[in-house]
Amino acid sequence: MVDLSVKIGDLTFQNPIQPASGAFSWEYNEVIDLNRLGALVAKTICREPRLGNPTPRMAETEAGIIQSIGLPGKGIDYFLENIVPEYARFEPPLVVSVSSESIDDFAALARELSVPDVDVIECNISCPTRNTTGGNFALQEEHTKEVMSAIREATDKPVWAKLSPNAGDIVSIAMAAEEAGADALVIANTFLSLKIRTDNFRPALGNKFGGMVSPALKPIVLRMVYQVAKEVKIPVIGVGGVTNAEDVVEYMLAGAHSVGIGYAGFRNPTALTTIIDDLEAWCDERGVEKVTDLIGAVKDDDMEMDPLVAASHGV
Ligand SMILES: Cc1cc2nc3c(=O)[nH]c(=O)nc-3n(C[C@H](O)[C@H](O)[C@H](O)COP(=O)(O)O)c2cc1C
């Protein structure tokens, strides 16, 4: 039977399947066995309690949803006291996700989250509805470097940087995060988007703009993972449009060490464990002994091309 375990930094994950932040909670344990997951990933937490954005916070589109939830939560003190213990009952490593609008506070939060039950600090530096100096640092190299360096200095825990698909050149941002000391890169957050109602001419979301999630975005995020994985030495976690085991295989072939799953878990809460079972079967049927053999194994040596040149060729 295939060995599904993967290493990211010094941590070993029993398989490469983990939930995506904000699209999951420990309460999923009522539906699936959380101990089967590669990791547990908590919703992004901020310092103060937040109500979140004005409603409506979600709207359907022809191919997926746009949402602007606005990081509601009860603040870091409540999180450490009440939510970390909920996750700590389970075996997989706990990844906590954190966000702030200021660099100093971001670093301070990372320090405060560095408690024994927390295994990884995922830095949500890419909240799509914030600006480049106020939480969406990952749109620019300099801001990425500044915030990730400050966080790196504040904690000895592994820090993962969650990047934005809305950056002009995600490869440069990824390299900035690596240089600043990130241990892994999570690619990516949601795509900034807009829906306008034709009955009243108003934006469909209370916050006007939202982040789009859709399986249709997978090829775009896959391209980003591929480009970044070629340029950095640290592991990449692919997040975007995974709905089945072959999507996981594709991300790994492109260079990802593991994948995060959000949308598919909304459609069907058992998707995460089904995908683990299917990935195992996929590997066994093909005689893949270690899932890590898939990482970066895309066969394209004979077709190297500068991706920017490729993009300028158009279709
Ligand atoms: C309702 C909802 C809430 C989300 N909240 C967060 C969040 O709190 N922090 C974060 O980093 N990403 C958040 N995301 C983005 C997801 O983690 C993920 O990057 C995105 O949904 C793409 O993955 P998917 O196609 O598998 O859904 C959220 C996504 C959705 C749909």
The ligand as an SDF file (V2000), in Angstrom:
LIG
                    3D

 31 33  0  0  0  0  0  0  0  0999 V2000
  -16.4110   30.8820    3.0740 C   0  0  0  0  0  0  0  0  0  0  0  0
  -14.9320   30.9750    2.9510 C   0  0  0  0  0  0  0  0  0  0  0  0
  -14.1900   31.4970    3.9840 C   0  0  0  0  0  0  0  0  0  0  0  0
  -12.8040   31.5950    3.8810 C   0  0  0  0  0  0  0  0  0  0  0  0
  -12.1010   32.0860    4.9380 N   0  0  0  0  0  0  0  0  0  0  0  0
  -10.7570   32.1140    4.8710 C   0  0  0  0  0  0  0  0  0  0  0  0
   -9.9860   32.5080    5.9980 C   0  0  0  0  0  0  0  0  0  0  0  0
  -10.5080   32.8070    7.0730 O   0  0  0  0  0  0  0  0  0  0  0  0
   -8.6460   32.5410    5.8640 N   0  0  0  0  0  0  0  0  0  0  0  0
   -8.0060   32.1940    4.7060 C   0  0  0  0  0  0  0  0  0  0  0  0
   -6.7690   32.2310    4.6560 O   0  0  0  0  0  0  0  0  0  0  0  0
   -8.7070   31.7790    3.6300 N   0  0  0  0  0  0  0  0  0  0  0  0
  -10.0550   31.7350    3.6930 C   0  0  0  0  0  0  0  0  0  0  0  0
  -10.7570   31.2800    2.6160 N   0  0  0  0  0  0  0  0  0  0  0  0
  -10.0460   30.8630    1.4000 C   0  0  0  0  0  0  0  0  0  0  0  0
   -9.7800   29.3580    1.4280 C   0  0  0  0  0  0  0  0  0  0  0  0
   -8.9200   29.0000    2.4900 O   0  0  0  0  0  0  0  0  0  0  0  0
   -9.1180   28.9100    0.0990 C   0  0  0  0  0  0  0  0  0  0  0  0
   -7.9060   29.6160   -0.0780 O   0  0  0  0  0  0  0  0  0  0  0  0
  -10.0110   29.1610   -1.1080 C   0  0  0  0  0  0  0  0  0  0  0  0
  -11.3630   28.8810   -0.7950 O   0  0  0  0  0  0  0  0  0  0  0  0
   -9.5710   28.3220   -2.3190 C   0  0  0  0  0  0  0  0  0  0  0  0
   -9.6700   26.9490   -2.0650 O   0  0  0  0  0  0  0  0  0  0  0  0
  -10.9260   26.0610   -2.5720 P   0  0  0  0  0  0  0  0  0  0  0  0
  -11.0450   26.2770   -4.0480 O   0  0  0  0  0  0  0  0  0  0  0  0
  -10.5820   24.6590   -2.2230 O   0  0  0  0  0  0  0  0  0  0  0  0
  -12.1280   26.5700   -1.8470 O   0  0  0  0  0  0  0  0  0  0  0  0
  -12.1470   31.1690    2.6950 C   0  0  0  0  0  0  0  0  0  0  0  0
  -12.8970   30.6410    1.6420 C   0  0  0  0  0  0  0  0  0  0  0  0
  -14.2680   30.5310    1.7630 C   0  0  0  0  0  0  0  0  0  0  0  0
  -15.0420   29.9440    0.6280 C   0  0  0  0  0  0  0  0  0  0  0  0
  1  2  1  0
  2  3  1  0
  2 30  2  0
  3  4  2  0
  4  5  1  0
  4 28  1  0
  5  6  2  0
  6  7  1  0
  6 13  1  0
  7  8  2  0
  7  9  1  0
  9 10  1  0
 10 11  2  0
 10 12  1  0
 12 13  2  0
 13 14  1  0
 14 15  1  0
 14 28  1  0
 15 16  1  0
 16 17  1  0
 16 18  1  0
 18 19  1  0
 18 20  1  0
 20 21  1  0
 20 22  1  0
 22 23  1  0
 23 24  1  0
 24 25  2  0
 24 26  1  0
 24 27  1  0
 28 29  2  0
 29 30  1  0
 30 31  1  0
M  END
$$$$
